Amino acid sequence: MTNFTFFINGDPEQKLEFMTKRILNGGFIGRNQEQVKKHIQELAELGVPAPKETPVFYPLLPNKLTTNQELEVVGTGNSGEVEFVLLYTAEGLFVGVGSDHTDRDLEKSSILKSKQVYPNIMCPDVWSYDDVIDHWDELEMRSWLGSAKEILYQEGTLAQLMRPEDLRERAESLIAGELQGTVLFSGTLATLEELRFNEYFNMELLDRKRNKKLTYSYKVQPLKWFKGELEG
């Protein structure tokens, strides 16, 4: 279990102390099955087998969450993907934004194992779900590649994805015990182009109604200090 301090609405005076007990990563959770098929197809083009049914959820080890903005990786066969994040706490449900950074090479043989290689990266600022529940579908989610956001990589509204209530029902059926202490990464939007590696990943969850946004970025650094051959 890992302890985190999050900040409600980005306010350093409104702290949310959170102990991570378990992590679930969702996949293929789109409400529009045509969009789901598009994401499955882009993965299939990389050699990733299609799931037997959707949506799917993958358990992660509880230490696979970070708010660090630097990520060391092996090679360039990996990439990020923007997702909304749900934190189940004693104080209620909180919403954040994060990236499920995935080893695309390993994903071809095991999606579950590919999720364990790199941590989920999350913005330390969160919102109360109660503050956005009445206009949830209007929230916008985006990601960009490049140090200056040169490439718009993903874009859409949360109306494209399953609602938190539906995700909760599914999560409860998969978890032994209570949900408190669970971090749930939603699953992502299809990319606007092919899946690709970049040294900079930027993500955003935008609430136009309240004129607020959660935004975060991280740098991906391929391993350089090792001078031998990387095999296996």
C-alpha positions as CSV (number, residue, x, y, z in Angstrom):
1,M,0.0,0.0,0.0
2,T,1.2,3.5,-0.9
3,N,0.2,6.8,0.6
4,F,-0.6,9.9,-1.5
5,T,-1.6,13.4,-0.8
6,F,-4.0,14.8,-3.4
7,F,-5.3,18.4,-3.7
8,I,-8.9,19.1,-4.2
9,N,-9.4,21.6,-7.0
10,G,-5.7,22.2,-6.9
11,D,-5.9,24.0,-3.6
12,P,-2.9,23.2,-1.3
13,E,-5.1,23.9,1.7
14,Q,-7.6,21.2,0.7
15,K,-5.7,18.0,1.1
16,L,-7.0,14.5,0.4
17,E,-4.9,11.8,2.1
18,F,-5.2,8.6,0.3
19,M,-3.9,5.1,0.8
20,T,-3.7,3.0,-2.3
21,K,-4.9,-0.6,-1.6
22,R,-5.6,-1.7,-5.1
23,I,-5.6,-0.5,-8.7
24,L,-7.8,-1.5,-11.5
25,N,-7.2,-0.5,-15.1
26,G,-10.3,-0.5,-17.4
27,G,-10.2,-1.2,-21.1
28,F,-12.6,-0.9,-24.0
29,I,-15.2,0.9,-21.9
30,G,-16.7,3.1,-24.7
31,R,-20.5,3.5,-24.8
32,N,-20.2,3.6,-28.6
33,Q,-19.2,0.1,-29.6
34,E,-17.9,1.4,-33.0
35,Q,-15.4,3.5,-31.2
36,V,-14.5,0.5,-29.1
37,K,-13.9,-1.6,-32.2
38,K,-11.7,1.2,-33.6
39,H,-9.4,1.1,-30.5
40,I,-9.4,-2.8,-30.7
41,Q,-8.4,-2.5,-34.3
42,E,-5.5,-0.1,-33.7
43,L,-4.2,-2.5,-31.1
44,A,-4.7,-5.5,-33.4
45,E,-2.5,-3.8,-36.0
46,L,0.2,-3.9,-33.4
47,G,-0.4,-7.6,-32.8
48,V,-2.5,-7.3,-29.6
49,P,-5.2,-9.9,-29.5
50,A,-8.8,-8.8,-29.3
51,P,-10.5,-9.3,-25.9
52,K,-13.2,-12.0,-25.6
53,E,-15.7,-9.4,-24.3
54,T,-15.8,-5.8,-23.3
55,P,-15.3,-3.9,-21.1
56,V,-12.3,-5.6,-19.4
57,F,-10.5,-4.8,-16.2
58,Y,-6.9,-5.6,-15.3
59,P,-5.6,-5.6,-11.7
60,L,-2.3,-3.8,-11.0
61,L,0.0,-4.2,-8.1
62,P,-0.7,-1.5,-5.6
63,N,2.7,0.2,-6.0
64,K,2.0,0.9,-9.7
65,L,0.8,4.5,-9.1
66,T,2.9,7.6,-9.2
67,T,2.6,11.4,-9.5
68,N,6.2,11.7,-10.7
69,Q,6.7,13.6,-13.9
70,E,9.7,11.6,-15.2
71,L,9.4,8.0,-16.3
72,E,12.4,5.8,-17.3
73,V,11.5,3.1,-19.8
74,V,13.2,0.3,-21.7
75,G,13.3,1.2,-25.4
76,T,10.6,3.0,-27.3
77,G,8.0,0.2,-27.6
78,N,5.7,2.0,-25.1
79,S,3.2,4.9,-25.0
80,G,0.8,6.7,-22.7
81,E,-2.9,7.1,-23.0
82,V,-5.1,9.6,-21.2
83,E,-7.8,8.3,-18.8
84,F,-10.1,9.7,-16.1
85,V,-9.3,8.3,-12.7
86,L,-11.7,7.4,-9.8
87,L,-10.5,7.4,-6.2
88,Y,-12.8,5.6,-3.8
89,T,-12.4,7.1,-0.3
90,A,-14.2,7.4,3.0
91,E,-14.9,11.0,2.1
92,G,-16.6,10.1,-1.2
93,L,-15.7,9.6,-4.8
94,F,-13.0,11.8,-6.4
95,V,-12.0,12.3,-10.0
96,G,-8.6,12.8,-11.5
97,V,-6.8,12.5,-14.8
98,G,-3.9,10.1,-15.5
99,S,-2.0,8.0,-18.0
100,D,-1.9,4.2,-18.3
101,H,1.6,4.0,-19.7
102,T,1.8,0.7,-21.4
103,D,4.6,-1.6,-22.8
104,R,3.2,-2.1,-26.3
105,D,5.7,-4.9,-27.1
106,L,4.7,-7.0,-24.1
107,E,1.1,-6.2,-24.7
108,K,1.2,-8.4,-27.8
109,S,1.6,-11.5,-25.7
110,S,-0.1,-10.4,-22.4
111,I,-2.1,-7.3,-21.8
112,L,-2.2,-8.0,-18.1
113,K,1.6,-8.3,-17.8
114,S,2.1,-5.3,-20.0
115,K,0.2,-3.2,-17.4
116,Q,2.7,-4.1,-14.6
117,V,5.8,-2.9,-16.3
118,Y,5.3,0.9,-15.9
119,P,3.3,2.8,-13.3
120,N,0.1,4.6,-13.9
121,I,0.9,8.3,-13.8
122,M,-1.7,10.6,-12.2
123,C,-2.1,14.4,-11.7
124,P,-2.0,15.2,-7.9
125,D,-5.0,17.5,-8.3
126,V,-8.5,16.0,-8.1
127,W,-12.2,17.0,-8.1
128,S,-15.1,15.8,-6.0
129,Y,-17.4,13.7,-8.2
130,D,-20.3,15.6,-6.6
131,D,-19.1,18.8,-8.3
132,V,-19.3,17.3,-11.8
133,I,-21.9,14.6,-11.7
134,D,-24.7,16.9,-13.2
135,H,-22.6,17.6,-16.3
136,W,-20.3,14.6,-16.4
137,D,-20.9,13.9,-20.1
138,E,-19.8,17.4,-21.0
139,L,-16.3,17.0,-19.5
140,E,-13.6,16.9,-22.2
141,M,-10.5,14.8,-22.2
142,R,-7.4,15.3,-24.4
143,S,-3.7,14.3,-24.7
144,W,-0.9,15.8,-26.7
145,L,2.6,14.6,-27.6
146,G,5.7,16.8,-27.6
147,S,7.2,19.2,-25.1
148,A,5.1,22.0,-26.4
149,K,2.0,19.9,-27.1
150,E,2.8,19.9,-30.8
151,I,0.6,16.9,-31.6
152,L,-3.0,16.5,-30.6
153,Y,-3.1,12.7,-29.9
154,Q,-6.5,12.0,-28.3
155,E,-9.7,14.1,-27.9
156,G,-13.3,13.5,-26.9
157,T,-15.9,14.0,-24.2
158,L,-16.7,11.6,-21.3
159,A,-20.0,10.9,-23.0
160,Q,-18.0,8.5,-25.1
161,L,-17.1,6.4,-22.1
162,M,-19.0,4.4,-19.4
163,R,-20.2,6.5,-16.5
164,P,-18.7,6.0,-13.0
165,E,-21.8,4.4,-11.7
166,D,-21.5,1.6,-14.3
167,L,-17.8,1.2,-13.6
168,R,-18.5,1.0,-9.9
169,E,-21.0,-1.9,-10.4
170,R,-18.4,-3.8,-12.5
171,A,-15.6,-3.1,-10.1
172,E,-17.6,-4.3,-7.1
173,S,-18.1,-7.6,-8.8
174,L,-14.4,-8.1,-9.3
175,I,-13.0,-7.0,-5.9
176,A,-13.1,-8.9,-2.7
177,G,-13.9,-6.5,0.1
178,E,-14.9,-2.8,0.0
179,L,-14.0,-0.4,-2.7
180,Q,-12.4,2.2,-0.3
181,G,-8.7,2.6,-1.2
182,T,-9.3,1.5,-4.8
183,V,-7.9,3.5,-7.8
184,L,-9.7,2.9,-11.0
185,F,-8.3,4.0,-14.3
186,S,-11.1,4.3,-16.8
187,G,-9.8,3.1,-20.1
188,T,-9.0,5.5,-22.9
189,L,-10.2,7.1,-26.1
190,A,-9.0,6.0,-29.5
191,T,-6.0,8.0,-30.8
192,L,-6.4,10.5,-33.6
193,E,-3.6,8.7,-35.4
194,E,-1.5,5.5,-34.8
195,L,-0.2,4.6,-31.4
196,R,3.3,6.0,-31.0
197,F,6.1,6.7,-28.6
198,N,7.0,10.2,-27.7
199,E,9.3,11.6,-25.0
200,Y,6.6,14.0,-23.7
201,F,3.0,13.1,-22.8
202,N,0.5,15.8,-21.8
203,M,-3.0,15.1,-20.6
204,E,-6.0,17.2,-19.6
205,L,-9.5,16.9,-18.2
206,L,-11.5,20.0,-18.9
207,D,-14.7,21.3,-17.3
208,R,-16.0,24.2,-19.3
209,K,-19.0,24.7,-17.1
210,R,-17.0,25.4,-14.0
211,N,-14.0,26.9,-16.0
212,K,-11.6,24.4,-14.4
213,K,-9.2,21.8,-15.7
214,L,-6.9,19.1,-14.5
215,T,-3.7,19.0,-16.5
216,Y,-0.4,17.2,-16.2
217,S,2.6,16.2,-18.2
218,Y,5.5,13.8,-17.9
219,K,8.8,13.1,-19.7
220,V,9.6,9.6,-20.9
221,Q,13.3,8.8,-20.8
222,P,14.6,5.7,-22.6
223,L,17.2,3.8,-20.6
224,K,20.6,5.2,-21.6
225,W,23.0,4.4,-18.7
226,F,23.2,0.6,-19.6
227,K,25.8,0.0,-22.4
228,G,25.1,-3.6,-23.0
229,E,22.5,-5.1,-25.4
230,L,18.9,-5.1,-24.3
231,E,17.5,-8.6,-25.0
232,G,14.5,-10.7,-24.0
